[in-house]
């Protein structure tokens, strides 16, 4: 996995996210063992494959996102690139440590753009075109540790490119819930 931090985003992009990118907020509590996120995702098909994260943050492009409405977004075999957007919020007094799982390891290239309270930008790249030992957690599925400070929000925008079927099963786990579920799946 390759992680790069970026400080330079335009002032406008940092402090003004288009309204539709915030329409899919999911409230996260400490005691949640598992939260399916697919229905809460906003989705944009990039048929030409030319959009960048800066384009996605522009109001005219962000307005084109649609609600997924399904637990596991599935678009079959396609040459399109898909963008998914999701916001996790916490009103807890303590920081939360969760695990984001994308349970389909055939995706070629996934880029996750993380915005904490719309002030920071971190980029995480993963997929089956990257070395397995470069993943944040070496596992058969894609796992991303999520640390959410108290009373904060985390916007995650995914860019997904693949030559396999475009499926995006996404779940947020509590660590204990994930370990229990995962040990039963082996």
C-alpha positions as CSV (number, residue, x, y, z in Angstrom):
1,X,0.0,0.0,0.0
2,X,1.2,3.4,-0.8
3,X,0.3,6.3,1.5
4,X,0.9,9.9,0.6
5,X,-0.2,12.9,2.5
6,X,-1.2,16.0,0.7
7,X,-1.4,19.4,2.3
8,X,-2.1,21.3,-0.8
9,X,-5.7,21.4,-1.9
10,X,-7.4,24.6,-2.9
11,X,-8.9,26.6,0.0
12,X,-12.3,26.1,-1.6
13,X,-12.0,22.3,-1.8
14,X,-10.9,22.1,1.8
15,X,-13.6,24.2,3.3
16,X,-16.5,23.7,0.9
17,X,-17.6,20.2,0.0
18,X,-20.5,20.2,-2.4
19,X,-23.8,19.3,-0.6
20,X,-24.3,16.0,-2.4
21,X,-21.0,14.6,-1.1
22,X,-22.3,15.0,2.4
23,X,-25.7,13.4,1.8
24,X,-24.5,9.9,2.8
25,X,-23.4,10.5,6.4
26,X,-23.2,7.4,8.6
27,X,-23.2,7.9,12.4
28,X,-20.7,5.6,14.1
29,X,-20.8,4.4,17.7
30,X,-18.2,2.7,19.8
31,X,-20.4,-0.4,20.4
32,X,-21.2,-1.2,16.8
33,X,-19.7,-4.5,15.8
34,X,-20.6,-4.2,12.1
35,X,-22.1,-1.6,9.8
36,X,-22.9,-2.4,6.1
37,X,-22.1,0.8,4.2
38,X,-23.1,-0.1,0.6
39,X,-26.5,1.5,0.7
40,X,-25.1,4.7,2.1
41,X,-22.5,5.1,-0.7
42,X,-22.9,7.8,-3.3
43,X,-21.7,6.6,-6.7
44,X,-20.5,8.2,-9.9
45,X,-19.6,6.4,-13.1
46,X,-16.6,7.9,-15.0
47,X,-17.2,6.4,-18.4
48,X,-14.2,8.2,-20.0
49,X,-11.9,7.5,-17.0
50,X,-10.7,11.1,-17.0
51,X,-11.9,12.6,-13.7
52,X,-9.5,13.5,-11.0
53,X,-10.1,14.1,-7.3
54,X,-10.0,17.8,-7.9
55,X,-12.8,17.3,-10.5
56,X,-14.8,15.3,-8.1
57,X,-14.7,18.1,-5.5
58,X,-16.2,20.6,-7.9
59,X,-19.9,21.3,-7.3
60,X,-20.9,20.5,-10.9
61,X,-19.3,17.0,-10.8
62,X,-20.3,16.3,-7.2
63,X,-23.9,16.9,-8.1
64,X,-23.8,13.9,-10.5
65,X,-23.3,11.4,-7.7
66,X,-26.3,9.1,-7.1
67,X,-27.2,7.0,-4.0
68,X,-26.2,3.4,-4.4
69,X,-29.3,2.1,-2.6
70,X,-28.0,-1.5,-2.5
71,X,-25.9,-3.4,0.1
72,X,-23.3,-4.4,-2.5
73,X,-22.9,-2.1,-5.5
74,X,-22.3,-4.3,-8.6
75,X,-21.9,-2.9,-12.1
76,X,-20.6,-6.1,-13.8
77,X,-17.7,-6.0,-16.3
78,X,-17.1,-2.5,-17.4
79,X,-14.3,-0.2,-18.7
80,X,-15.7,2.7,-16.6
81,X,-14.0,3.9,-13.5
82,X,-16.3,4.3,-10.5
83,X,-16.1,6.8,-7.7
84,X,-17.8,6.1,-4.4
85,X,-18.2,8.7,-1.6
86,X,-19.1,8.2,2.1
87,X,-19.0,10.2,5.3
88,X,-18.5,8.6,8.7
89,X,-19.3,10.8,11.7
90,X,-18.8,10.3,15.4
91,X,-20.4,12.2,18.3
92,X,-18.6,10.0,20.8
93,X,-16.5,11.7,23.5
94,X,-13.6,9.3,22.8
95,X,-11.7,8.4,19.6
96,X,-13.0,5.4,17.7
97,X,-10.8,2.7,16.1
98,X,-12.6,0.7,13.4
99,X,-11.7,-1.4,10.4
100,X,-13.0,-0.8,6.9
101,X,-13.3,-3.9,4.8
102,X,-13.8,-4.1,1.0
103,X,-14.6,-7.8,0.7
104,X,-13.8,-8.3,-3.0
105,X,-10.1,-8.7,-3.6
106,X,-10.2,-8.7,-7.4
107,X,-10.3,-4.9,-7.8
108,X,-7.2,-3.8,-9.7
109,X,-6.6,-0.3,-8.4
110,X,-8.4,1.5,-5.5
111,X,-7.5,4.9,-4.4
112,X,-9.0,6.1,-1.1
113,X,-9.0,9.9,-0.5
114,X,-9.6,10.6,3.2
115,X,-10.6,14.0,4.5
116,X,-10.8,14.4,8.3
117,X,-13.2,17.2,9.1
118,X,-12.5,18.5,5.6
119,X,-9.0,19.8,6.7
120,X,-6.5,17.1,5.8
121,X,-6.1,14.9,2.8
122,X,-4.5,11.4,2.8
123,X,-4.3,9.1,-0.1
124,X,-4.2,5.3,0.3
125,X,-3.7,3.1,-2.8
126,X,-4.4,-0.6,-2.9
127,X,-5.7,-3.4,-5.1
128,X,-4.6,-6.6,-6.7
129,X,-2.2,-4.8,-9.0
130,X,-0.1,-3.8,-5.9
131,X,2.1,-6.1,-3.9
132,X,0.2,-8.0,-1.2
133,X,2.8,-7.2,1.4
134,X,2.3,-3.5,0.9
135,X,-1.3,-3.6,2.2
136,X,-2.0,-1.9,5.6
137,X,-3.1,-5.3,6.9
138,X,-2.1,-8.5,5.1
139,X,-5.5,-10.2,4.5
140,X,-7.4,-11.8,1.7
141,X,-9.7,-8.8,1.5
142,X,-8.8,-5.1,1.5
143,X,-8.7,-3.8,5.1
144,X,-8.1,-0.2,6.1
145,X,-7.7,0.8,9.8
146,X,-10.0,3.8,10.5
147,X,-9.2,6.1,13.4
148,X,-11.9,8.6,14.0
149,X,-11.1,11.3,16.7
150,X,-13.9,12.3,19.1
151,X,-16.7,14.4,17.6
152,X,-15.4,14.3,14.1
153,X,-16.2,13.4,10.5
154,X,-14.3,11.5,8.0
155,X,-15.1,11.8,4.3
156,X,-13.8,8.9,2.2
157,X,-13.9,9.1,-1.6
158,X,-12.9,6.0,-3.5
159,X,-11.7,5.8,-7.1
160,X,-12.0,2.2,-8.4
161,X,-10.6,0.8,-11.6
162,X,-10.7,-2.9,-12.5
163,X,-10.7,-5.3,-15.4
164,X,-12.7,-7.8,-13.3
165,X,-16.4,-7.3,-12.2
166,X,-17.0,-3.9,-10.6
167,X,-18.3,-5.0,-7.2
168,X,-17.8,-2.9,-4.0
169,X,-18.9,-4.8,-0.9
170,X,-18.0,-2.4,1.9
171,X,-18.4,-2.9,5.7
172,X,-17.2,-1.0,8.7
173,X,-16.2,-3.3,11.6
174,X,-15.4,-3.0,15.2
175,X,-12.1,-4.9,15.7
176,X,-13.6,-7.5,17.9
177,X,-16.5,-8.1,15.6
178,X,-14.2,-8.5,12.6
179,X,-12.0,-11.0,14.4
180,X,-15.0,-13.1,15.4
181,X,-16.5,-13.1,11.9
182,X,-13.2,-13.6,10.2
183,X,-12.2,-16.6,12.3
184,X,-15.4,-18.3,11.5
185,X,-14.9,-17.7,7.7
186,X,-11.6,-19.7,7.6
